[in-house]
Amino acid sequence: MQCLQDQDALIPQPRGTLPKVCAAVLAALTIGGIVFLSPERLFGWVAMVILILTLGPLLHGLCLLAEEMLFHSNTRYRGRRLLSHVLPACGLGGNTLLAAGLAGLLLYLAGHPLQHESQCWKLLVLTSVLYALFNSLRVLGPSEVEVSDICEGRKMNVAHGLAWSFYLGYLRLVLPYLEDCIAEFRMTHRAGSPFRGRGSRKLLILIPLNANISHKLEDEDNNIFFCDNLPHKELDRAGVRRRVYKHSVYRVQDKDGKTHECVVEYATPLLTLYSMSQESSAGFGEPERRQQVLLFYRTLQDILENSLECRNRYKLILLNDEHVDDPHFLSKAILRHLQQQEKEEFCLTPPPQQEMVHPFTDQHHLEPMSREPTLMMSLEKPQPLKEAVEDSDDYEGPI
């Protein structure tokens, strides 16, 4: 289980609700302090703060709306309605407008918290205008964590698109036929007796963290040898008649010299991530590439776990690039997963051993229930029930 723990330590988990909890606690403490110090002005202060927080985004949304309506209404929105599409896209949604309206009404009813009414309106207008200015200058814009959270929550990352493309365009098409291809391969390669272990019936998908993929596994590790290709599968796909899909079989040698056969390959979308990181125009550096590889792994794992066509036909292997100095790191990683599959999925518990009674042992000394109960079967034909025989001498017949 060590390899799974190492993977869990590398894969980023979805962000939780801790920021919301902290914000709620801070708001409760602050409101409690205001109630304790000046409870008569609580509603006025709350209404004023809400109005400030909503007027700023509304003014910033109006600035965004001017840009969208003048230059992008036809190209980006294709003539769609203003209220249903353009306004919400600029942040002028119904919730913000409703919150601002209710806050203004509450401020009017509760009274102004400041001594002079003019001071209250000056503070509202000045704060809202400066908020719109600083937000346009990206001073108050969303942080990197917020952008990442939004992209992950709405499935907008590059990794999400690549994972879905890899599943829909490849894995969902080939994995349902993998067992049949392996069975056909065994029939034609009986001399080599491949696939001795049941765990090798799955497709091993290698996902290196550095996204640097070699086109030949034997070039990375001399303990890996190419065996042959599985029978290919032909499908009509996107206008291409009889497009060929196939997998390669490799023999992996352990430290004792024993070989283990398996179907293994790299996740080809990682080539795209690596190429993007090499292009300056893509704006995709090494830290972003590593993060996208981890998100690709997590997204692909979630997709395949919920896929009935691919279930129990694959194994994702995340390769940490910190072990580049080990020339046999790749073969060790593959063998570790093969052994783990063999132990976890195909290890059957041995049948309970029945006690053997020694022929020279006195069976009268055996304790009751000392062995498993057995069902005794008789081969004799059933006999009719015998009538009761009374052997008493003073029997005088029925009364």
N, C-alpha and C positions, 0 to 999 in steps of 0.2 A: 504493500500500500504506500510505500515511500514515494513512488513516482507520481501517484495521484495527489499526495500532499504537496509535492513540489509544484505541480501544475496549479493547484488551488492557490498557492502563495503568489503565483505570477499573474493569474487572470484577474482583471479588475471586475468587481461585482457591481451591479446596478446601485446607483446612489439612493439612499434612503430618505427618511423624513426628519432626520435630526435637525436640519436648519429650521424647519417649520416649528418643531417643538421648542427650540431655543428662542425663536422669535416670539412665540406665544408666551413663554415664561417671562421674557423681558417686558412685553406689553402688559402682562398682568401685574408685575412688580411696579412698573411705572404708574399705571392707573391706580394701584393701591396706594402709592405714595401721594399722588395728587388728591385722592379722596381723604387721606389722613391730614394733609396740609390745608387744602382749601376745597372742601366738598361742594361749596355753593357754585363754583365756577367749572365743575367737572365737564358738564355737557357742552359748555361753550368752548372749552379748550379742545375737547375731542372733535367737535364739529369743525373747528378751525383747522386742526391738523389734517383731518380727512379731506377738507376742501383744498388745502395746499397740495397734498399728495396726489389728488386727482386732477387739479387744474394744470399742474406742470405737464403730465403726460398728454393731456388734451391739447395744450398749446403745441407740444412737440408733434403730436399727430396731425395737427393742422399744417405744420411745416412739411411733413411728409406727404400729406394729401396734395399740396400744391405741386410738388415734383411729379407725383404719379398721374395727376389729371392732365398736366400740361405736356408730358413727354412719353408716358407709358400706358395710357388708357387703352390704346388700340393694340399695341404689341404684346403687353403682358396680361391684359384682362379681356381682350377680344370683345369689347363692347358689352361686357357683363354689367349688371346693375350696380349703381353706386352704393346703395344702402346695404346690399347683401354681400358684396365682395370687396369693394375698394375701401370703404370705411373701416371694416374690421381688420383689413390688412395693414392699415395705418395706425392701429391702436385706438380707434374711435368706436369701440364696441359698445353694446348696450349696457354692460355691467359698469363700465367706467362712467358713462353718462348718468346712469341711475345713482351711483354712489355720490357723484358730485352734486346732483340735484337734492338728494336726501340730506347731505351734509350742509348745503346752503339753507335748506328749510330748517334744520335743527339749529343752525347758528342764528337764524332770524328769530326763532321762538325762544331760545335759551338766553339770548343776549350776547353782546360782545364781551369777551373775557378781558380785553384791555380797557384802560381807563377812557380813552378817547376812541370814538368810532372811526375817525380818519386813520388812526394808527393801525387799526385792524385791516382796513382795506389796502392800505399801502403795503403792509406786510404780505398780504395775500397776492397782490399783483406782482410785487418785486420778486418774491420767492418763485412764483410760477414762471415768470419770464426768464429768470436766471437758470431755472431747472431746464427749460427748453434749450437755452443756449449751451449749457454744459453738456447736455445729452447729445446735441448735434455735434459738438466737438469731441465726443467719445470720452469725456471726462467722467460722466456718470453712466456710461454704456455698460452693457452686460459684461461680466468678468469671463475669463477663460473657462472657469468651472461651470458657470451658467450656460455658456454656449455649448460646452460639451454635454451638459445634462439635457439641454433642449434637443441637440442632435441625436443623442442616444435614445431619448424618450420617443422622438418622432421618427426614428429609423432613417436619419438623414446622413449618416456617415458613409464614407466610401466603402468601409468594411461591410456594412449592411447590404449594399447593392452587390458587391462581389460575392458575398456568401449566398444570397438568394440566386444570383446568376449561376454559381457553381452547382447549387442544388437543382434548380429547375432545368438548367441546360445540360447537365451531365449526370449527377449522382442519381437523380430520380429515374433516369432513363436506363442506367446500366446496372445498378445494384440489384433490382429484382431478378436479373438473369445471371447473377454472379455464381450462384451455386450450380446452376446447370452448366455454365461454362467450365467450372472446376471439375464437375463430374465427367464432362466430355474430355477434358484434358487428361484426367486420370486414365481413361480408357485407352488413349493413344500414347501414354507414357508409362506403361506398366513396368518397363524394365528399370526405370529410375525410381519407381515407387514414390512419387512426390505426395505431398500433403499427408504425411503420416500423422500429424497432430491435428485434432479437430479445430483448434483455435486458429489455424492458418486459413480457414475457409472465409475469413472476413477480409475486406479490403482495408489495408493499413494506409492511412492518409497522413503524410508527414507535413508538419507545419513549423518551419524554423522561425524563430523570433526575428532574425535579421533579414528574412525574406530572400536570402541569397540561395538560389536553387541550382543544383547541378543536374544536367540532363542525363547523366549516367551515374548510378549509385556506386558502382565499383570504382569510380574515380575518387570518391570521398573516403572509402573504406575498403581496404583490400581483403576484408573478411566477408564481403558481399560479392556474390557471383550471379551474373545473369543466366537464367535457365532457358526460358522460352516465353512466348506470348500465349495467353489464353486464346481460345477460339473467339474471333471478333464477332461483334454484333452489328448488324446493318439495319439502319432506320432511315426512313425518309424524313428529312429535317430541314425546314426553312428553304425549300426549293431544291435542295440537294438530294438526289436520288441515291438511296443505299449508302448513306454516310456511314463510315466505319468507326466503331468504338471498340477499343480493346485495352487489355491490361497486361502487364508484364509480371512474370514469376521470377523470384530471386531466391537463391540459396544463401542463408546467413550462417556462418560458421562460428561456433562458440569457442570458449577457451580450451575445451577438451577435444576439439577437432570434429565434433559432430555438427552436421548441417541441418538446418531447419528451413523448410520451404514456406514461402508466403507470397501473397500478392500485395505489393507495396508500391506507392507512388507519391510524389509531392502534390500538394494542392496548387494547381496551375494558376489560380488568380493571384498568388503571391508574386508571380512574375510582373504583373501589372503594378503592384505596390512598389516593388523594387525599382522598376523603370521610372515610375513617377518621382521617386526620391532622387533619381539621377538627373532629372530635368529641372533646371532652375525656374523655368516658366510655370511649372506645376505648383510651386510654393509648398513643397512637401518634403520636409527635412527628415533626418534619421529619427529624432524623438517621435514625430508624428507617425512615421512609418511603423515603429515598434508598437505604438498605441493602437494603430489600426490593425496590426496583425493579431493582437490580443483580442480586440473586438471582433475580428473575423472568426477567430477560434470560438469565442463564446456564442456568437450569433449562429454559426454553422452547427455547433453542438445543440443549441436550442431547437433549431429547425429539424435536424435529423432525429432528435429524441421524440418529436411529435409527428414524425412521418411513418405511416404504416408500411410504405413501400420499402423503406430503407432500414427499418428497425432490425437490430441484431445482424446486420450485414456489413458493418463498418467499425473502424477503430481510429479515433483521432489521436495522433501522437504529437505533442507540443515539444519542440526541440529548443532547449536553452542554448544560446550562442556563447555562454560563458565557458563552455568546455571545448573550445576549438583546439586546444593543445593536445587533446586525446585523439590519436589517429583512428581509434576504434569506437569512438563515442556513438556513431550512428548504429553500428551493429549491436552494441550493448543496449541501446535504447529499444531497438526492435525486439531483441531477445527478451528483454525485461517485460515488455508488454505481451509477448507471446506466452511467456511463463505465467504471467498474471492471469491471462485469459484461461489458460489451462487449469489453474488452481481455482479460480472464482466461478467459472461457468460450467466446467465439465468434470469437476471432482465429485465423484459419487461416494457416499458414505458406504463402508463395507457392511455386508449383511451381518446380523448378529450371529455369533458363533454358538452353536449348540453344544451342550455338554456331552462329552463322550464317556460312557460308562465302561470302565475297564472290566473285561470278562471275569477277572479273578476277584473283583471287589464284591463284598457282601452288600447286596442291594437293600437289605433291611436297615442298614445304617444311614441310608440316604434320608435327608430331611425332606418334609413335604414341600412341594412347589420349588424343588431345587433345579428343575429343568423346564423348558418351554412345554406347555400343554400341547398334545397332538391329538388329531382326530383319528379314531380307529374305525376302519371300514371292514365289514364282513362280506365275504363272497357267498355265504350260504343263503339258500332261499328262505324267505320268511316262513315261520311255522305258525299254525293256528294256536290260539290261546287254549291252555288246558283248563278243564273244569276243576273246581276246588274239590279235593278228596279229603273226607273227614275220617280219620282213623281212630276216633274215640269209640270205646265199646258201648257206652251207655247212650248212644245217639238213637233216638226213637222216631225220627222223621219229623216232618213239618208239623207245626201245631195248627 
